[in-house]
């Protein structure tokens, strides 16, 4: 159900996660992190999930800040990625459980 735009974004063969959903997830994650900083957080409560392409520079800055806060990570790496993003991910998050997945990304919608 939902609006015509929502239904269209879920059509077979299309990427189903639009920019608004990604931004909403990022805001939710920030709220969870802020709440966790104020009280003792139990293990298994925070997952880092990203979809990236050629983000080595940004990952080098951001992942060291996320590593102490997360318990698990999943990073989708665009099949057309050309930098050393995966190496940087393993460097900063390799001590935590997680995985990288190669993603055939076809854009953010129509």
Secondary structure, DSSP 8 states (H G I E B T S, - for coil): ---HHHHHHTSTTS----HHHHHHHHHHHHHHHHHHHHS---TT--EEEEEESS-HHHHHHHHHHHHTT-SEEEEEEETT--SSHHHHHHHHHTTSSEEEEEE----S--
